[in-house]
Amino acid sequence: MHNHKNSNGILFNVAICLGFVIVQLDVSVVNVGLNALSAAYHARIADLEWVINSYSLMFAALLLSSGSVSDRFGAKNIFLFGVLVFMAGSLCCALSPTLIILEIARTIQGIGAAFIVPTSLTLLSHYYPEPHARTRAISFWAASGSMALAAGPVIGGLLIQYLGWRSIFLLNIPVGLISLFIALRFAPASQKQDRSLNIPGQLLIILALGLITFTLTESGRRGWDDVMNLCLLLAGGLTFMVFCLRERFSSTPVLPTQIRTNGFIISSAVIGFLCTLVFYGAVFILSLYFQQAMRMSPSDTGFAFLPMMLSVALATYNASRLGKHYGVRNVVIAGGICCFAGFGWLSAVGADWTIWQLLLPMILMGVGTSLAVPGLAGLIFSEVSPKNAGAASAFFSCSRQMGGVVGIALFGAIFSGATSLVFIGELRVVCYIAMVFIVAWLILGWKCLPEK
């Protein structure tokens, strides 16, 4: 009986992790295919930015709502629905005859991803109620996503070279089908919560995050001083303020009071935001640096990221064990110190540096950000009741996704102002800014997280 339960647990983990894998694969493989898409649609690279950003915008905007939907209709049902939507979007991407249809299909993928990520965390938290087992399962889940991020550029480059760009989207379908069928059989049915969906509040947060994400995304192309962008940013900020006021006085808030008023949860979400900001921003600008300054091919760029991404997977998987022995706060702070050292080392970059000289600082950056996330997620789940697990998962995922959007927009805007393709000065500025964010991460970790 014990072996049977263990076997079911392994298959359950595989199903949940594969759902996360297709989301993470899509994050990394599409960047490799931009040149191929440009040739296929006779479009400029600048016009293709929305192939990535339409996905990110919808992903971020729907995350909080997906938590409420998950609580209302059951995490298992919404996870399965998310995988189906993601596969449908992937098929539409592969068959897209025009660029605008491809961008719409990417939006559909973003909807599916917004339902997959938080519900996968919720299912893990329900299946593993014991804190250390739960954190270890989350570490395995996060490590599988990191492995997908690592393999994505390499797989994408090889698929494009031998099968064409459409194959990078078709790859999601068999992986999604495996996840779907295993989850149908082995994922436990989730208890549905009698919870109001609060449609007005959810529309407000979707609009606020959508406007802010759109502004940050377009700032690299239009400039930070563009009047339309500033107006949209102001509108996003005002909408967010209206949302916060409504949450304070609403009897059915989008974020339950247990989440909004818990300092540990808010601090963990902010640190998660900062971790993802510096990591996604670094991966984005290093990809530009490798391909435009160092003249590396997409497949060579993918291989250049392998040591960093493999160390990310290793650190993520072992973070729970370290947290158990040394405490979550200490591991989060150690991660921040590693990340700070990595960016500090990278800030000394010279035009004559080779890829081998960049590997160690990249590994430090990856390990540092990856040590923090599993413990933060575990801490958040330990602070909420089961009925609020979906909302807590969505809140943490939303904070991290928005961190990635801000990191890519901010660091990308710095690179877009470069006067040459050497990028040394811009890379150093990015490192200095990242180090400021990491100092904030360290202060929050030390002051606001529990010792044990």
Secondary structure, 3 states (H helix, E strand, C coil): CHHHHHHHHHHHHHHHHHHHHHHHHHHHHHHHCHHHHHHHHCCCCHHHHHHHHHHHHHHHHHHHHHHHHHHHHCHHHHHHHHHHHHHHHHHHHHHCCCHHHHHHHHHHHHHHHHHHHHHHHHHHHHHCCCHHHHHHHHHHHHHHHHHHHHHHHHHHHHHHHHHCCCHHHHCHHHHHHHHHHHHHHHCCCCCCCCCCCCHHHHHHHHHHHHHHHHHHHHHHHHCCCCHHHHHHHHHHHHHHHHHHHHHHHCCCCCCCHHHHCCHHHHHHHHHHHHHHHHHHHHHHHHHHHHHHHCCCCHHHHHHHHHHHHHHHHHHHHHHHHHHHHHCHHHHHHHHHHHHHHHHHHHCCCCCCCCHHHHHHHHHHHHHHHHHHHHHHHHHHHHCCCHHHHHHHHHHHHHHHHHHHHHHHHHHHHHHHCCCCCCCHHHHHHHHHHHHHHHHHHHHHHHHHCCCC
